[in-house]
Amino acid sequence: MDRFETIILSRQRWIQVIEETQTLFRLAIPLILAQLAHMSMGFVDTAMTGNYNALDLAAVAIGDKSVIVVVLFGFGLITSVQILVAQLHGGHVEPEQIGLHVVQGIWVGQMYGILGWFVVRNILPFMTFLQMEPEVFALAQGYMEAFSWGLPATFLFISFRVFYEGLSISRLTFYFTCLGLLVNILGNYMLIFGHFGAPEMGAVGAGWTSALANWAMALGIILYTMIKKRYVKYHIFSQLRHFSWKTIKSILQVGTPIGISFFIEVSMFALFSLMMARFGVTVLAANQIALNYAALIFMVPLGLAMATTIRIGNALGKNSMQQANLIGVISVILGGLLMSISCIVLLLFPAHIALIYSKDEAVIAVAVKLMILVGISQISDGIQVTAAGVLRAWKDTKFVMLSALISFWGVGLSLGYLIGIKLEYGAEGLWFSMIMGLVVMAVSLCTRFYFISRQKS
């Protein structure tokens, strides 16, 4: 091959990289915005009950942390439908076959929703370690019971959401999540405070509002699907009576490890927060600032990871292994680069960011130290979440689950207890341990991706 041909091929490669990067961002941006809008619902509940009274705020905080585990596991379970739809769509399979997979996802979501309904309504009495005051317990129980009525709608919305995302249509997720956010704001104003003739219900009103918001999103996206003629060819509604154990088995095989992975990661952060409580109110408040900022920025690589799973799924459906590998490499590099920018911002302006959350000098002083550690953690966090998105597209979800178990519980929590508690390095020791867990996760997933890409290419 002469030098001219080498230059031409190199130029074509760079054009392909730029085009794939642009496609990833077009798909990822609505997903990032949708995740931020969904996070805003929790913020609205917290802010509005906080302005009502402290007891109701504590009840919502406990209730929200409890139900989020149930919801995230179900989200992970049904996410497998997105992977399957993306591959089928990429392989130009008959639309009716894609619709059948969506219908089985709806069945799985509703069966899990019934289980989740019972769990959410009955889990609080077993959480004696929280040592709640009787008034807070009653309010939190009322919030969770009200919230539980929205779970069927939650998993209906997710079932249709992953259908559209599998078709590379991500903007609808953002639109209907915004609809839910608007219902949440208006409903909280009415039911928490008792405006417009509605009963004044405090924390319980926030639970009913969350249920209503989920039903608004679910009914909105279902109605949209029914009205739009272009989706008739998928025969989703006409196939609702069909029950395919074979398809449901494939959904559960791919989705269950994803749900468990989400549970492992969320539980690690929850247990870290409980460990922080022993260092006093100031450290706890500072840690909440650090966690909130980290969760906010995490939506960027998370949206990118979701887009990556879809794009690689499309490529695998077309049996284009080279394209699938290229998308994976681009995504992991972008995940690291984007979070490196956030890391630099945190290292340069930790106090400025902390001041957005609090004016307490003691809290700010601790938060600045933690913010620097948060910044360092974000690079490996960005890499691991995008690498996980790559492996999920390959349906290698069991490896991601095992890596999460070893990295987050085996390294992060165990090392955190040793360094932060036993060796008395406090909050900084816990965050250092979290960084180590994320590094192990990032290295293991990237190594796995490297070997898979070599085998499949």
C-alpha positions as CSV (number, residue, x, y, z in Angstrom):
1,M,0.0,0.0,0.0
2,D,1.6,3.3,-1.1
3,R,1.7,6.5,1.0
4,F,-1.3,8.1,-0.8
5,E,-3.6,5.1,-0.1
6,T,-2.5,5.2,3.6
7,I,-3.4,8.9,3.8
8,I,-6.8,8.3,2.2
9,L,-7.7,5.4,4.5
10,S,-6.5,7.4,7.5
11,R,-8.7,10.4,6.5
12,Q,-11.7,8.1,6.0
13,R,-11.1,6.6,9.5
14,W,-11.1,10.1,11.1
15,I,-14.3,11.0,9.2
16,Q,-15.9,7.8,10.5
17,V,-14.8,8.7,14.1
18,I,-16.2,12.3,13.8
19,E,-19.5,11.0,12.4
20,E,-19.9,8.4,15.1
21,T,-19.1,11.0,17.8
22,Q,-21.7,13.3,16.5
23,T,-24.3,10.5,16.3
24,L,-23.5,9.5,19.9
25,F,-23.9,13.1,21.1
26,R,-27.2,13.5,19.2
27,L,-28.5,10.4,20.9
28,A,-27.0,11.1,24.3
29,I,-28.0,14.7,24.9
30,P,-31.8,14.1,25.2
31,L,-31.0,11.1,27.5
32,I,-28.8,13.3,29.7
33,L,-31.5,16.0,29.9
34,A,-34.1,13.3,30.7
35,Q,-32.0,12.0,33.5
36,L,-31.5,15.5,34.9
37,A,-35.3,16.2,34.6
38,H,-36.0,12.9,36.5
39,M,-33.4,13.9,39.2
40,S,-35.3,17.2,39.5
41,M,-38.4,15.4,40.7
42,G,-36.5,14.2,43.8
43,F,-35.1,17.7,44.2
44,V,-38.6,19.3,44.0
45,D,-40.0,16.8,46.5
46,T,-37.1,17.6,48.9
47,A,-37.3,21.4,48.4
48,M,-41.0,21.7,48.7
49,T,-41.4,19.4,51.8
50,G,-38.5,21.1,53.3
51,N,-40.4,24.4,53.0
52,Y,-43.4,22.6,54.7
53,N,-41.7,21.3,57.8
54,A,-38.7,19.2,59.0
55,L,-40.6,16.1,59.9
56,D,-42.1,15.7,56.4
57,L,-38.7,16.4,54.9
58,A,-37.1,13.6,56.9
59,A,-40.0,11.3,55.9
60,V,-39.6,12.0,52.2
61,A,-35.8,11.6,52.4
62,I,-36.2,8.1,54.0
63,G,-39.0,7.1,51.6
64,D,-37.3,8.3,48.5
65,K,-34.0,6.4,49.4
66,S,-36.1,3.3,50.0
67,V,-38.2,3.3,46.8
68,I,-35.3,4.3,44.5
69,V,-33.6,0.9,45.0
70,V,-36.8,-0.9,43.9
71,V,-37.3,1.4,40.9
72,L,-33.6,1.1,39.7
73,F,-33.6,-2.7,39.9
74,G,-36.8,-2.7,37.7
75,F,-35.2,-0.2,35.3
76,G,-32.2,-2.4,35.0
77,L,-34.4,-5.4,34.4
78,I,-36.3,-3.7,31.5
79,T,-33.2,-2.1,30.0
80,S,-32.5,-5.4,28.4
81,V,-35.5,-4.7,26.1
82,Q,-33.6,-1.7,24.8
83,I,-30.6,-3.8,24.0
84,L,-32.7,-6.4,22.2
85,V,-34.7,-3.8,20.2
86,A,-31.5,-2.0,19.2
87,Q,-30.0,-5.3,17.8
88,L,-33.2,-6.3,16.1
89,H,-33.6,-2.8,14.6
90,G,-30.0,-2.8,13.4
91,G,-30.6,-6.2,11.8
92,H,-33.7,-4.9,9.9
93,V,-35.9,-7.6,11.5
94,E,-39.7,-7.5,10.9
95,P,-41.2,-4.6,13.0
96,E,-43.8,-7.0,14.4
97,Q,-41.0,-9.1,15.9
98,I,-39.6,-6.0,17.6
99,G,-43.1,-5.2,18.9
100,L,-43.4,-8.7,20.4
101,H,-40.2,-8.1,22.5
102,V,-41.6,-4.8,23.7
103,V,-44.8,-6.5,24.8
104,Q,-42.9,-9.1,26.7
105,G,-41.0,-6.2,28.3
106,I,-44.3,-4.7,29.4
107,W,-45.3,-8.1,30.9
108,V,-42.0,-8.3,32.8
109,G,-42.4,-4.7,34.0
110,Q,-45.9,-5.2,35.3
111,M,-45.1,-8.5,37.0
112,Y,-42.2,-6.8,38.7
113,G,-44.4,-3.8,39.5
114,I,-46.8,-6.0,41.5
115,L,-43.9,-7.4,43.4
116,G,-42.5,-3.8,43.9
117,W,-45.9,-2.6,45.1
118,F,-45.8,-5.2,48.0
119,V,-42.1,-4.5,48.8
120,V,-42.5,-0.7,49.0
121,R,-45.5,-0.9,51.2
122,N,-44.0,-3.4,53.7
123,I,-40.2,-2.8,53.7
124,L,-40.1,0.1,56.2
125,P,-40.9,-1.9,59.4
126,F,-37.8,-4.0,58.7
127,M,-35.5,-1.0,58.6
128,T,-35.2,-0.7,62.4
129,F,-31.5,0.4,62.1
130,L,-32.8,3.8,61.0
131,Q,-34.2,4.4,64.5
132,M,-36.9,6.7,63.3
133,E,-39.2,8.7,65.5
134,P,-42.8,7.4,65.4
135,E,-44.0,10.6,63.7
136,V,-41.4,10.3,60.9
137,F,-42.1,6.6,60.5
138,A,-45.8,7.2,60.0
139,L,-45.2,9.9,57.5
140,A,-42.6,7.9,55.6
141,Q,-44.9,4.9,55.5
142,G,-47.7,7.1,54.2
143,Y,-45.4,8.5,51.5
144,M,-44.3,5.0,50.4
145,E,-47.8,3.6,50.3
146,A,-49.0,6.5,48.1
147,F,-45.9,6.2,45.9
148,S,-46.5,2.5,45.4
149,W,-49.6,3.2,43.4
150,G,-47.5,4.8,40.7
151,L,-45.1,1.8,40.3
152,P,-47.2,0.0,37.5
153,A,-47.1,3.3,35.6
154,T,-43.3,3.7,36.2
155,F,-42.6,0.4,34.6
156,L,-45.1,1.0,31.8
157,F,-43.3,4.2,30.9
158,I,-39.9,2.5,31.1
159,S,-41.1,-0.3,28.8
160,F,-42.1,2.2,26.1
161,R,-39.1,4.4,26.8
162,V,-36.6,1.6,26.0
163,F,-38.6,0.7,22.9
164,Y,-38.1,4.2,21.4
165,E,-34.5,4.4,22.6
166,G,-33.8,1.0,21.0
167,L,-35.0,2.6,17.7
168,S,-32.5,5.5,18.4
169,I,-35.3,7.9,19.3
170,S,-34.2,9.4,22.6
171,R,-35.9,12.8,22.6
172,L,-39.3,11.4,23.6
173,T,-37.8,10.2,26.9
174,F,-36.9,13.9,27.6
175,Y,-40.3,15.3,26.5
176,F,-42.4,12.9,28.7
177,T,-40.1,13.2,31.6
178,C,-40.6,17.0,31.5
179,L,-44.3,16.3,31.5
180,G,-43.9,14.3,34.7
181,L,-41.8,17.1,36.2
182,L,-44.5,19.7,35.5
183,V,-47.2,17.4,37.1
184,N,-44.8,16.9,40.1
185,I,-44.3,20.6,40.7
186,L,-48.0,21.4,40.4
187,G,-49.2,18.4,42.3
188,N,-46.8,19.1,45.2
189,Y,-48.0,22.7,45.4
190,M,-51.5,21.4,45.7
191,L,-51.2,18.3,47.9
192,I,-48.3,19.2,50.2
193,F,-49.6,22.7,51.1
194,G,-53.3,22.3,50.4
195,H,-53.7,24.9,47.6
196,F,-56.5,25.2,45.1
197,G,-58.9,23.5,47.4
198,A,-56.8,20.3,47.6
199,P,-56.2,18.6,51.0
200,E,-53.1,19.5,52.9
201,M,-51.2,16.3,53.1
202,G,-47.5,17.1,53.5
203,A,-45.1,14.2,52.8
204,V,-48.0,11.9,51.9
205,G,-49.1,14.4,49.3
206,A,-45.6,14.3,47.8
207,G,-46.0,10.5,47.5
208,W,-49.4,10.8,45.7
209,T,-47.9,13.5,43.4
210,S,-45.0,11.2,42.4
211,A,-47.6,8.5,41.6
212,L,-49.6,10.9,39.5
213,A,-46.5,12.1,37.7
214,N,-45.6,8.6,36.7
215,W,-49.1,7.9,35.4
216,A,-48.9,11.1,33.4
217,M,-45.7,10.0,31.7
218,A,-46.9,6.5,31.1
219,L,-50.3,7.5,29.7
220,G,-48.7,10.3,27.6
221,I,-46.2,8.0,25.9
222,I,-48.8,5.3,25.4
223,L,-51.2,7.8,23.8
224,Y,-48.4,9.1,21.6
225,T,-47.7,5.5,20.4
226,M,-51.3,4.9,19.6
227,I,-51.8,8.1,17.7
228,K,-48.6,8.0,15.6
229,K,-49.3,5.9,12.5
230,R,-45.6,5.1,11.9
231,Y,-45.6,2.8,15.0
232,V,-48.7,0.8,14.0
233,K,-46.4,-1.6,12.1
234,Y,-44.9,-2.8,15.4
235,H,-48.3,-4.2,16.5
236,I,-47.6,-3.5,20.2
237,F,-51.2,-3.2,21.3
238,S,-52.6,-6.0,19.2
239,Q,-49.9,-8.4,20.6
240,L,-50.6,-7.6,24.3
241,R,-52.3,-10.9,24.8
242,H,-49.3,-12.8,23.5
243,F,-47.1,-14.3,26.2
244,S,-43.7,-15.7,25.0
245,W,-41.7,-17.5,27.8
246,K,-38.7,-17.7,25.4
247,T,-38.5,-14.0,24.9
248,I,-39.2,-13.3,28.6
249,K,-36.4,-15.7,29.5
250,S,-34.0,-13.7,27.2
251,I,-35.1,-10.4,28.8
252,L,-34.5,-11.8,32.3
253,Q,-31.1,-13.3,31.4
254,V,-29.8,-10.0,30.2
255,G,-31.7,-7.7,32.5
256,T,-31.4,-9.3,35.9
257,P,-27.6,-8.8,36.1
258,I,-28.1,-5.2,35.1
259,G,-30.7,-4.7,37.8
260,I,-28.4,-6.3,40.4
261,S,-25.5,-4.1,39.2
262,F,-27.6,-1.0,39.8
263,F,-28.6,-2.2,43.2
264,I,-24.9,-2.9,44.2
265,E,-23.8,0.6,43.1
266,V,-26.7,2.4,44.7
267,S,-26.4,0.5,48.0
268,M,-22.6,1.3,48.1
269,F,-23.4,5.0,48.1
270,A,-26.3,4.6,50.6
271,L,-24.0,2.7,53.0
272,F,-21.3,5.3,52.6
273,S,-23.8,7.9,53.6
274,L,-24.7,5.9,56.7
275,M,-21.0,5.6,57.6
276,M,-20.6,9.3,57.2
277,A,-23.3,9.9,59.9
278,R,-20.9,8.8,62.6
279,F,-18.6,11.8,61.9
280,G,-21.1,14.4,62.8
281,V,-23.7,16.8,61.2
282,T,-21.1,19.0,59.6
283,V,-19.3,16.1,57.8
284,L,-22.7,14.6,56.9
285,A,-23.9,17.9,55.3
286,A,-20.6,18.4,53.4
287,N,-20.8,14.8,52.1
288,Q,-24.3,15.4,50.9
289,I,-23.0,18.4,48.9
290,A,-20.3,16.3,47.4
291,L,-22.7,13.4,46.6
292,N,-25.3,15.7,45.1
293,Y,-22.8,17.3,42.7
294,A,-21.2,14.0,41.8
295,A,-24.7,12.6,41.0
296,L,-25.6,15.6,38.9
297,I,-22.4,15.4,36.7
298,F,-22.7,11.6,36.5
299,M,-25.8,12.1,34.3
300,V,-23.4,13.1,31.5
301,P,-21.5,9.9,31.1
302,L,-24.6,7.9,32.1
303,G,-26.5,9.4,29.1
304,L,-23.5,8.7,26.9
305,A,-23.4,5.1,28.1
306,M,-27.1,4.6,27.3
307,A,-26.5,6.0,23.8
308,T,-23.5,3.7,23.4
309,T,-25.5,0.6,24.2
310,I,-28.0,1.6,21.6
311,R,-25.5,2.4,18.9
312,I,-23.4,-0.8,19.5
313,G,-26.7,-2.8,19.5
314,N,-27.5,-1.4,16.1
315,A,-24.1,-2.2,14.8
316,L,-24.2,-5.8,16.2
317,G,-27.6,-6.2,14.6
318,K,-25.9,-5.5,11.2
319,N,-23.0,-7.8,12.1
320,S,-20.6,-4.9,11.9
321,M,-18.1,-5.8,14.5
322,Q,-15.6,-3.2,13.4
323,Q,-18.2,-0.4,13.8
324,A,-19.3,-1.8,17.2
325,N,-15.6,-1.8,18.4
326,L,-15.1,1.7,17.1
327,I,-18.2,3.1,18.9
328,G,-17.0,1.4,22.1
329,V,-13.5,2.9,22.0
330,I,-14.9,6.4,21.2
331,S,-17.4,6.2,24.0
332,V,-14.9,5.1,26.7
333,I,-12.5,7.9,25.6
334,L,-15.3,10.5,25.6
335,G,-16.4,9.3,29.1
336,G,-12.9,9.8,30.4
337,L,-12.4,13.2,28.7
338,L,-15.7,14.7,29.7
339,M,-15.2,13.8,33.3
340,S,-11.6,15.0,33.2
341,I,-13.0,18.4,32.4
342,S,-15.3,18.2,35.4
343,C,-12.3,17.1,37.5
344,I,-10.3,20.1,36.5
345,V,-13.2,22.4,37.3
346,L,-13.5,20.8,40.8
347,L,-9.8,21.0,41.4
348,L,-9.7,24.7,40.5
349,F,-13.0,25.9,42.0
350,P,-14.1,23.5,44.9
351,A,-15.1,26.4,47.2
352,H,-17.1,28.2,44.6
353,I,-19.1,25.1,43.9
354,A,-19.6,24.3,47.6
355,L,-20.9,27.8,48.2
356,I,-23.8,27.1,45.8
357,Y,-25.1,24.6,48.3
358,S,-24.3,26.2,51.7
359,K,-23.0,29.3,53.4
360,D,-21.9,27.6,56.6
361,E,-18.1,28.1,56.8
362,A,-17.5,24.8,58.7
363,V,-19.5,22.8,56.1
364,I,-17.7,24.6,53.3
365,A,-14.3,23.8,54.7
366,V,-15.0,20.0,54.8
367,A,-16.9,20.1,51.5
368,V,-13.8,21.6,49.7
369,K,-11.7,18.6,50.8
370,L,-14.3,16.2,49.7
371,M,-14.9,18.0,46.4
372,I,-11.3,17.5,45.4
373,L,-11.7,13.8,46.0
374,V,-14.9,13.8,44.0
375,G,-13.1,15.4,41.1
376,I,-10.4,12.6,41.1
377,S,-13.1,9.9,41.3
378,Q,-15.0,11.3,38.3
379,I,-12.4,10.2,35.7
380,S,-12.6,6.5,36.6
381,D,-16.4,6.9,37.1
382,G,-16.8,8.2,33.5
383,I,-14.7,5.4,32.1
384,Q,-16.5,2.6,34.1
385,V,-20.0,3.7,33.3
386,T,-19.3,4.0,29.5
387,A,-17.4,0.7,29.5
388,A,-20.4,-0.9,31.2
389,G,-22.6,0.5,28.5
390,V,-20.4,-1.2,25.9
391,L,-20.4,-4.6,27.6
392,R,-24.2,-4.5,28.1
393,A,-24.6,-4.0,24.3
394,W,-22.7,-7.2,23.9
395,K,-25.1,-8.8,26.5
396,D,-22.1,-9.4,28.8
397,T,-24.1,-8.3,31.8
398,K,-23.0,-11.0,34.2
399,F,-19.4,-9.8,34.0
400,V,-20.5,-6.2,34.7
401,M,-22.5,-7.5,37.7
402,L,-19.6,-9.5,39.1
403,S,-17.2,-6.6,38.6
404,A,-19.6,-4.3,40.4
405,L,-19.8,-6.8,43.3
406,I,-16.0,-7.0,43.6
407,S,-15.3,-3.4,43.0
408,F,-18.0,-1.6,45.0
409,W,-18.6,-4.1,47.8
410,G,-15.4,-6.0,47.9
411,V,-13.0,-3.0,47.4
412,G,-15.0,0.1,48.0
413,L,-17.1,-0.8,51.1
414,S,-14.5,-3.1,52.7
415,L,-11.6,-0.7,52.2
416,G,-13.8,2.2,53.3
417,Y,-14.7,0.5,56.6
418,L,-11.0,-0.3,57.2
419,I,-9.5,3.1,56.3
420,G,-12.4,5.4,57.2
421,I,-13.7,3.8,60.3
422,K,-11.0,1.4,61.8
423,L,-7.9,3.5,60.9
424,E,-9.9,6.7,61.6
425,Y,-9.2,8.6,58.4
426,G,-12.8,9.7,58.4
427,A,-14.7,11.1,55.4
428,E,-11.6,11.5,53.3
429,G,-10.7,7.8,53.9
430,L,-14.2,6.7,52.8
431,W,-14.0,8.8,49.6
432,F,-10.5,7.4,48.9
433,S,-11.9,3.9,49.2
434,M,-14.7,4.8,46.8
435,I,-12.1,6.0,44.3
436,M,-10.3,2.7,44.6
437,G,-13.5,0.8,43.9
438,L,-14.2,2.9,40.8
439,V,-10.7,2.4,39.5
440,V,-10.9,-1.4,39.9
441,M,-14.3,-1.3,38.1
442,A,-12.9,0.8,35.2
443,V,-9.8,-1.3,34.7
444,S,-11.7,-4.6,34.8
445,L,-14.4,-3.5,32.4
446,C,-12.0,-1.9,29.9
447,T,-9.8,-5.1,30.1
448,R,-12.9,-7.2,29.3
449,F,-13.9,-4.9,26.4
450,Y,-10.3,-5.2,25.0
451,F,-10.4,-9.0,24.9
452,I,-14.0,-9.2,23.6
453,S,-13.2,-6.7,20.8
454,R,-10.1,-8.9,19.8
455,Q,-12.2,-12.1,19.8
456,K,-15.1,-10.6,17.8
457,S,-13.1,-8.6,15.2
